[in-house]
Amino acid sequence: MSFDSFGTSGGSAGGGGGEGNIDPKLVQMAYQMQMQAEIMQRMAKVSEMCWDTCDINPKDHLDGKQETCLRFCAERYIDSANYIRNRLAQKGANKGLS
C-alpha cells in the first residue's frame, strides 16, 4: 500500500480509495509545512542578498565596515525568523480557538 502527499491510501487494501478519504487535518498540516518552507526559502534568498552586499573578500580579518554589515545581516535574519515563528504560533493559537 502506498500513501500520497495527503496521507490517503493509494493501494487497494482498505477499500474504495476515493478522494473522500482525505483527512482535512493532514491537508492543513501539509499546507502549513509548504508555507513555512516557502517563507524559509525567501528568507534565505534575502539573507544571501544581504551577505553579498557586504562584499567580503578573503582576508585575515574583517574591517569595521564588513563587520558592521555582517552583524546587520545576522540581526535582520534573527529578527525575521523570530517574527515568522511568533506569527505562525499566533495563527496556530487562533485556529485552536475557532
N, C-alpha and C positions, 0 to 999 in steps of 0.2 A: 504494500500500500504506500502511495506517495502523498505528500502534502504540498499544496501550492503556497504562495506567499501569504495567504489569508487564513491558513490553518484548516482549510477544508480538505477532505479526503478526495484524492483523485482516483483511488482504486475501487474495485468492485466490492471489497469487503465493507460492510456497513450499509448497504442498501443503495438507494437511488443516486446519491452523489450529485444532486441538483444544486442550483445556485442558492436555494433557500436555506442551505446548511451553513452559511457564513455567519460566524459569531460576531456581532456588532462590536463587542469589546476588543476583539483581535483586530478588526478593521481600524478602529480608533487608535489602538496602540501602534499599528503599522504606520498609520498616517502621522502620528506624533513623532515616531522614530525617523521617518523620512524628513519631516520638517526640521528636526534637530540636526540631522546630517547636512541638510542644505544650509542651515544657518552656520554650522561649523565650517563648511566649505567656503562660504562667503567671508566669514571672519578670517580664515586662513589667507584668502586672497588679499584682503585689505591689509592684513599684517605683513604679508610678503611685500606689498607695495610700499609700506612704511619702512621696512628693513632696507629695501632697495634705495629708497630716498636718502637714507643715512650715508650712503656712499662709503662703505667700509672697505679699505684696502688692507691686504695682509701686511701687518707691521708687528713690531714687538709690543706695541701698546696703542691704546686709543687716545686721540686728542680730546680735549674738552668738548668740542662741538659734536664729535661722533658719540661720545659717552652720553651726552645730554639727549641726543636724537634717539639712541637705543633705549635709554631709560623711558623716554616719552612713549615709544612704541610698546614697550613691555607694560607700562602702566595702562595704556589705552586698551591693550589686549585683555588685561586682567579686569579692567572696568567693564568692558563689553561682555566678557564671559560671566561675570557676576550679575550684570543686568539681565542677560538672557536667562540665566539659571533662576533668578528671582521671578521673572515674568512667567516662565514655564511653571514654576511652583505655584504662583498665584492662579494661573489658568487651571491647573490641576485641582487646586483647592476649590475654586469656583465651580468647576464641573461636579465636584463631590457634593456641593450644596443643592444642585439642581434636582 
